[in-house]
């Protein structure tokens, strides 16, 4: 459902569904929901014509509740401290924008991050109000991120992702304890070389509830699949590391992190898997060692095969 209000400050207007009964006016309902927070602000929005119906017509204090099913308005944006990370553009044309997303920056607005999201930053910096992400990366994951610039061709790119016609490649770094017994849950370089002498395909069923941080592996028909290949092992003797190439066939939330932890090769600086750590402020010196290295697909507009590769690197990766 298209919003009758344009993007403002890089953020879409909020849509609200009104109940069918229970209040006389739309104002009464909004005061019921948010009047304890800012009643004067709600009244000012009605008086200023900043709350509109599906056709863009402004609501007033006496607008009956049943006159509109959906209404739109702009949220009051909280003050945000700018994250000390930057986006870089890899490619831009009239249809798509491809960027390198840094660690710690979310793809889209949510929670405490609104202006400090890749989408809003790019909309504002590049004056692209119609920009929409074609896929998402976790806030803690860095790398290649594809956006649609042109609403007229957006559907063509969305179909690629729906049909899994976009090949994605990731890299991650796992820690290896020197000469550690396997029973301790830590493994040495020899274990990694033997365990991953050939690529491993992880296939299972994953579920994640919205009210819980972690995703879980459960019984049932597989819905998550990742191909894992060891690239190299190295680093100092006291802290060896393994670099893996990951090729997901599906895109479940936290899929790569869960699959690597399940293989006994949890990703370095992962606060969730295999052990959930206490909530703490982001440590920008220790980002999750997971990178979306590249994506490739046949461009639905030009018909050409294209590939985009990240220019970022994982700081904990063993030397080549």
Residue pairs with C-beta under 8 A, 6 or more apart in sequence:
1 15
1 54
1 70
3 12
3 13
3 15
3 72
4 52
4 53
4 54
4 55
4 56
4 72
5 13
5 52
5 56
5 72
5 73
5 74
6 13
6 129
7 13
7 123
7 129
7 130
8 74
9 77
9 115
9 120
9 124
10 115
10 119
10 120
10 121
10 123
10 124
10 129
11 74
11 75
11 77
11 109
11 114
11 115
11 120
13 72
13 73
13 74
14 72
14 73
14 74
14 75
15 70
15 71
15 72
16 30
16 70
16 71
16 72
16 73
17 69
17 70
18 26
18 29
18 65
18 66
18 68
18 69
18 70
18 71
19 29
19 65
20 65
20 66
21 65
21 66
22 29
22 65
23 29
23 32
23 65
24 64
24 65
25 61
25 62
25 63
25 64
25 65
26 51
26 59
26 63
26 64
26 65
26 67
26 68
26 71
27 42
27 43
27 46
27 59
27 61
27 62
27 63
28 65
29 65
30 42
30 51
31 39
31 42
34 42
35 42
38 76
41 76
43 61
45 51
45 73
46 59
46 60
46 61
47 60
47 61
49 58
50 58
50 73
50 74
51 58
51 59
51 71
51 72
51 73
52 58
52 59
52 71
52 72
52 73
53 59
53 67
53 68
53 70
53 71
53 72
54 68
54 69
54 70
59 68
59 71
77 114
77 115
78 112
78 114
80 112
80 113
80 114
80 115
80 116
81 116
82 116
83 104
83 105
83 116
84 284
85 102
85 103
85 104
85 105
85 284
86 102
87 99
87 100
87 101
87 102
87 105
87 118
87 121
87 122
88 99
88 100
88 311
89 97
89 98
89 99
90 98
90 99
90 100
90 144
90 308
90 309
90 310
90 311
91 97
91 98
91 308
92 98
92 149
93 149
94 149
94 150
95 148
95 149
95 150
95 153
95 157
95 301
96 134
96 146
96 147
96 148
96 149
96 157
97 122
97 126
97 128
97 131
97 146
97 147
97 148
97 149
98 144
98 145
98 146
98 147
98 308
99 118
99 122
99 144
99 145
99 147
100 142
100 143
100 144
100 145
100 310
100 311
100 312
101 107
101 118
101 137
101 141
101 142
101 143
101 144
101 145
101 292
102 142
102 312
103 140
103 141
103 142
103 284
103 287
103 288
104 139
104 140
104 282
104 284
104 287
105 113
105 116
105 117
105 118
105 121
105 139
106 113
106 116
106 117
106 118
106 139
107 117
107 118
107 119
107 133
107 136
107 137
107 139
107 145
108 117
108 118
108 119
108 133
108 136
109 115
109 117
109 119
109 120
110 117
113 139
114 120
115 121
115 124
118 133
118 145
119 131
119 132
119 133
119 147
122 128
122 131
122 147
123 129
123 131
128 149
130 149
130 150
130 151
131 147
131 148
131 149
132 147
132 148
132 154
133 145
133 146
133 147
133 148
134 146
134 147
134 148
134 157
134 158
134 160
134 161
135 145
135 146
135 161
135 166
135 251
136 145
137 143
137 145
137 292
138 253
138 254
138 290
140 287
140 288
140 290
141 288
141 290
141 291
141 292
142 287
142 290
142 291
142 292
142 310
142 312
143 170
143 291
143 292
143 293
143 310
143 312
144 292
144 293
144 294
144 295
144 308
144 309
144 310
145 292
146 157
146 295
146 308
148 154
148 157
148 158
153 300
153 301
156 300
156 301
157 300
159 165
159 300
160 166
160 297
160 300
164 249
164 250
165 297
165 298
166 295
166 296
166 297
167 247
167 295
167 296
167 297
168 247
168 248
168 251
168 292
168 294
168 295
169 245
169 246
169 247
169 292
169 293
169 294
169 295
170 245
170 246
170 247
170 248
170 256
170 290
170 291
170 292
170 293
171 231
171 243
171 244
171 245
171 246
171 290
171 291
171 293
171 314
171 317
172 243
172 244
172 246
172 256
172 260
172 267
172 268
172 289
172 290
172 291
172 314
173 241
173 242
173 243
173 244
173 267
173 268
173 289
173 314
173 316
173 317
173 318
174 192
174 241
174 242
174 244
174 260
174 265
174 266
174 267
174 268
174 289
175 186
175 239
175 240
175 241
175 266
175 268
175 316
176 186
176 187
176 188
176 189
176 191
176 192
176 233
176 240
176 241
176 242
177 184
177 186
177 187
177 188
177 240
178 188
178 189
178 237
178 238
178 239
178 240
179 188
180 186
180 187
180 188
182 191
182 264
185 264
185 274
187 195
187 264
187 265
188 240
189 233
189 240
189 242
192 230
192 233
192 242
192 265
193 230
193 233
195 263
195 264
196 228
196 229
196 230
196 242
196 244
197 230
199 227
199 228
199 229
200 227
200 228
200 229
200 263
201 225
201 226
201 227
201 228
202 224
202 225
202 226
202 228
202 259
202 262
202 263
203 222
203 224
203 225
204 217
204 222
204 224
204 259
204 262
205 217
205 218
205 219
205 220
205 221
205 222
205 223
205 224
206 215
206 216
206 217
206 218
206 223
206 224
206 252
206 253
206 254
206 255
206 258
207 215
207 216
207 218
208 214
208 215
208 216
208 252
208 253
208 254
213 272
213 276
214 254
214 272
214 273
214 276
215 252
215 253
215 254
215 255
215 258
217 258
217 262
223 250
223 252
224 250
224 252
224 255
224 258
224 259
225 248
225 249
225 250
226 246
226 247
226 248
226 249
226 250
226 255
226 256
226 259
227 246
227 247
227 248
227 249
228 244
228 245
228 246
228 259
228 260
228 263
229 244
229 245
229 246
229 247
230 242
230 243
230 244
231 242
231 243
231 244
231 245
232 242
232 243
232 318
232 320
233 240
233 241
233 242
233 243
233 318
234 240
234 241
234 318
234 319
235 241
235 318
235 319
240 318
241 268
241 316
241 317
241 318
242 265
242 318
243 314
243 317
243 318
244 260
244 265
245 293
246 256
246 259
246 260
248 255
248 256
254 272
254 273
256 267
256 290
257 266
257 267
257 270
257 272
257 273
257 288
257 290
258 273
260 266
260 267
260 273
261 267
261 270
261 273
261 274
266 273
266 274
267 273
267 288
267 289
267 290
268 288
268 289
268 316
269 283
269 286
269 287
269 288
269 289
269 316
270 288
270 289
270 290
271 277
271 280
271 288
287 315
289 314
289 315
289 316
289 317
290 314
291 310
291 312
291 313
291 314
292 310
293 309
293 310
294 307
294 308
294 309
294 310
295 307
295 308
296 305
296 306
296 307
296 308
297 305
297 306
298 304
298 305
298 306
299 305
299 306
